[in-house]
Amino acid sequence: MEKVDFKKQLQHLYAPPKKFMLVEVPAMQFLMVDGHGDPNTARVYQDALEALYAVAYKQKFISKQVLAKDYVVPPLEGLWWAENMDTFTQQRDKTQWDWTMMIMAPDWITNDIFQEAVAQVQKSKSLACLLQLRLETYHEGLSVQIMHLGSYDAEGPVLAQLHHEYIPTNKLVENGKHHEIYLSDPRRVVPEKLKTILRQPVAPLAG
């Protein structure tokens, strides 16, 4: 049975260079859960990740057993925003952040499979955020992205350059939420070697 690896199939989305580049992101299906607060200290963030990974791997198991379709579970991704975006791009006040954490699900994962995965996880584990998960299509379209090498706290200057230099210089405007894709496991990789894709949906400046 072939095992699909979407990071390899979609290299233009999951392996960008270390410089800003424009990319067209198609509509994709994700497991999603929403929350608020500092990801380093908020218990709800850890609860959200536990539920996401549990259902993502259960869906993979069901897909393999029932549909004879196997795949590598894609990396964790996150949409981030705040009422005052300066708290994200410059001040980095994480207590003010809102987020949607998500993991891409293949298009053959139906809502019935999602519901069955949730039900099976619920039978074996008590997870605080489990019933807050949803399966939803997300379409970013035209976006700017870059590969960031380093700690999450070192993203600030790159984001400032993106929002205050690259976007206006190229006559673009922001058109959606800041998006991060985590290619490294922070439990196993030192901060200065973490690989994170930073992505911002954009649109041409009107006029």
C-alpha positions in Angstrom: 0.0 0.0 0.0 1.5 3.3 -1.0 1.8 5.9 1.7 1.1 9.5 0.5 3.4 12.2 1.9 1.8 15.5 1.2 5.0 17.5 2.1 6.6 15.8 -0.9 3.6 16.1 -3.2 3.1 19.7 -2.3 6.7 20.9 -2.0 5.8 24.4 -3.2 3.7 24.8 -0.1 5.8 22.9 2.4 9.4 23.6 1.3 9.7 27.3 0.5 13.1 29.0 0.2 14.5 31.3 2.9 13.2 34.3 1.1 9.8 35.8 0.5 7.9 34.2 -2.4 4.4 34.4 -3.7 2.4 31.1 -3.9 -1.1 30.2 -4.8 -2.6 28.0 -2.0 -5.5 25.9 -3.1 -8.5 25.0 -0.9 -7.5 22.3 1.5 -9.3 20.4 4.3 -8.2 20.7 7.9 -8.9 19.4 11.3 -9.3 22.7 13.3 -9.7 23.9 16.9 -9.8 27.5 18.2 -8.3 29.0 21.3 -6.8 32.1 23.0 -3.7 32.8 25.0 0.0 32.2 25.3 0.8 28.8 23.7 3.7 28.4 26.2 1.5 28.6 29.3 -2.2 28.3 28.4 -3.5 24.8 29.3 -6.1 25.1 26.5 -3.3 25.1 23.9 -1.9 21.8 25.1 -5.4 20.4 25.3 -6.1 21.5 21.7 -2.9 19.8 20.4 -3.7 16.6 22.3 -7.1 16.4 20.7 -5.9 17.4 17.2 -3.2 14.7 17.1 -5.4 12.0 18.6 -8.1 12.5 15.9 -5.6 13.0 13.1 -3.9 9.7 13.7 -7.3 7.9 14.3 -8.4 9.3 10.9 -5.2 7.9 9.3 -5.9 4.5 10.9 -9.5 4.4 9.6 -8.4 5.5 6.2 -5.8 2.7 6.0 -8.2 0.0 7.3 -11.4 1.0 5.6 -10.3 2.8 2.4 -6.9 1.1 1.9 -5.4 4.6 1.7 -2.4 5.4 3.8 -0.6 8.7 4.3 1.8 10.5 6.5 0.0 12.8 8.9 0.9 16.3 7.8 2.6 18.8 10.2 0.9 21.0 12.7 -0.2 24.4 11.4 -1.6 27.5 13.1 -3.5 30.6 12.2 -2.6 33.5 14.6 -4.1 36.9 15.1 -4.9 39.5 17.8 -7.2 42.5 18.2 -4.1 44.7 17.9 -1.7 42.9 15.5 1.3 44.9 16.8 1.1 42.5 19.8 1.9 39.7 17.3 4.3 41.3 14.8 6.3 43.6 17.2 5.4 43.4 20.9 5.0 39.6 20.8 2.5 39.8 23.8 1.4 36.2 23.6 -1.3 36.5 26.2 -3.3 38.6 23.6 -3.1 36.1 20.8 -6.0 34.2 19.3 -5.3 31.0 17.3 -6.7 28.2 15.3 -4.5 25.1 15.4 -4.9 22.6 12.6 -3.7 19.6 10.7 -4.4 19.0 7.0 -6.7 16.1 6.2 -6.8 14.4 2.8 -9.8 15.2 0.7 -11.0 11.6 1.0 -11.5 12.0 4.7 -15.2 12.6 4.9 -17.3 14.0 7.7 -18.4 10.5 8.5 -14.8 9.4 9.0 -14.1 12.4 11.1 -17.1 11.7 13.3 -16.1 8.1 13.7 -12.5 9.1 14.6 -13.8 11.4 17.3 -16.1 8.7 18.6 -13.3 6.2 18.8 -11.0 8.6 20.5 -13.7 9.6 23.0 -14.1 5.9 24.0 -10.5 5.6 25.0 -9.4 9.0 26.2 -10.8 12.0 28.1 -9.7 15.0 26.1 -10.9 18.5 27.1 -11.0 19.9 23.6 -12.1 16.8 21.7 -15.6 17.9 20.9 -14.5 21.4 19.9 -12.7 20.0 16.8 -14.2 20.5 13.4 -13.3 19.4 9.8 -13.4 22.4 7.5 -12.1 23.5 4.1 -9.8 26.5 4.2 -8.8 28.5 1.1 -6.0 31.1 1.4 -5.3 31.7 -2.3 -2.5 34.1 -3.1 0.0 34.2 -0.3 3.5 35.3 0.6 5.6 32.7 2.5 9.1 32.1 3.7 11.1 29.4 5.5 12.1 30.7 8.9 15.1 29.0 10.6 15.3 29.7 14.3 13.2 30.1 17.5 9.6 31.1 17.4 10.5 34.2 19.4 12.9 35.3 16.7 10.1 35.6 14.1 9.4 39.2 15.0 11.9 40.9 12.6 10.9 38.6 9.7 7.3 39.4 10.3 8.0 43.1 10.5 9.9 43.0 7.2 7.0 41.0 5.6 4.3 43.4 6.7 6.1 46.7 6.6 8.4 46.2 3.6 7.7 43.3 1.3 3.9 43.6 1.2 3.7 47.4 0.6 6.7 47.5 -1.8 5.0 44.9 -4.0 1.7 46.7 -3.9 -0.1 44.0 -1.9 -2.4 44.1 1.1 -3.0 41.5 3.8 -6.0 39.3 3.0 -6.3 36.8 5.8 -4.7 35.5 9.0 -1.0 34.9 9.7 -0.3 31.3 9.1 2.5 29.1 10.5 3.5 25.6 9.5 5.7 23.7 12.0 8.1 21.4 10.3 10.2 20.6 13.4 9.4 19.1 16.8 10.4 21.6 19.5 10.8 18.7 21.9 13.6 17.3 19.8 15.1 20.2 17.9 17.1 23.1 19.5 15.4 26.5 19.0 18.0 27.9 16.6 17.3 25.0 14.2 13.5 25.0 14.2 12.0 25.1 10.7 8.8 27.1 10.5 7.0 28.3 7.3 5.6 31.8 7.8 2.7 32.6 5.4 0.5 35.6 4.9 -2.5 35.6 2.5 -2.4 38.8 0.3 -4.3 40.5 -2.5 -3.2 43.1 -5.1 -3.6 46.7 -3.8 -6.7 48.2 -5.3 -6.2 51.0 -7.8 
